[in-house]
Amino acid sequence: MRERGQIRNAAMREQINDFASMRWNKITPTDIDGAIDFGGKFFVFFDIKSDGAPFSRGQELFFENLCRALRVPSVFALAVHGVTPPDEVIGGDCVVRRYYWRERGGVWTWVVAPEGVSLLRFVNEFLRVYGLREKYQWEPPNVWQG
């Protein structure tokens, strides 16, 4: 049985989605590497890049606008990895470099993440910040259990 969150069809990863025909002035599609909906109470969005790969201003604007458009707490994290192909990138192990959020009652801002914080730890910390940690407990995949 396949675990939730695992890739369902690895062969499809190789298929390219070409969006060249989809352009409105300077607006073109972007992708979202990850999105988590915690029951409509809190949303997490993230993009994962190879360490040193550029993150375009267009992508930055998209995630800023997406987060600000929601009426519930949300955060966007830019995470990196140092894994070389063909090895798989484990999402939760990626390191968050910076994130975009709004402190309660505050203004939206980009924040440099503390050194070495994994994406998994980052999400769990924000669940704590918004009082959702007890409701949404992290469950290790069955493959980790002996």
Residue pairs with C-beta under 8 A, 6 or more apart in sequence:
2 8
3 141
3 142
3 143
5 141
6 141
7 13
19 28
19 29
22 28
22 29
26 58
28 58
30 58
30 59
30 62
32 45
32 47
33 46
33 47
33 48
33 91
34 44
34 45
34 46
34 47
34 48
34 91
35 43
35 44
35 45
35 46
36 43
36 44
36 45
36 123
37 43
38 44
38 127
38 132
38 135
38 136
39 135
39 136
40 72
41 72
41 73
41 130
41 132
42 72
42 73
42 74
42 126
42 127
42 130
42 132
43 67
43 70
43 72
43 73
43 74
43 75
44 74
44 75
44 76
44 77
44 123
44 126
45 63
45 66
45 67
45 74
45 75
45 76
45 77
46 76
46 77
46 78
46 79
46 119
47 55
47 59
47 63
47 76
47 77
47 78
47 79
48 79
48 80
48 81
48 89
48 91
48 94
48 119
49 55
49 78
49 79
49 80
49 81
50 80
50 81
50 82
50 83
51 80
51 81
51 82
52 80
53 80
55 78
63 76
63 100
64 76
64 100
64 108
66 74
66 76
67 74
67 75
67 76
67 100
67 101
67 102
67 108
68 102
68 108
73 101
73 102
73 130
74 101
75 99
75 100
75 101
75 126
76 99
76 100
76 101
77 96
77 98
77 99
77 113
77 119
77 122
78 96
78 97
78 98
78 99
79 91
79 94
79 95
79 96
79 97
79 119
79 122
80 94
80 95
80 97
81 89
81 93
81 94
81 95
83 89
91 119
91 120
92 118
92 119
92 120
93 118
93 119
93 120
94 118
94 119
95 113
95 116
95 117
95 118
95 119
96 113
96 117
96 118
96 119
96 122
97 112
97 113
98 110
98 111
98 112
98 113
99 110
99 111
99 113
99 122
100 108
100 109
100 110
100 111
101 108
101 109
101 111
101 126
102 108
102 109
103 109
113 122
117 125
120 138
124 133
124 138
127 133
127 136
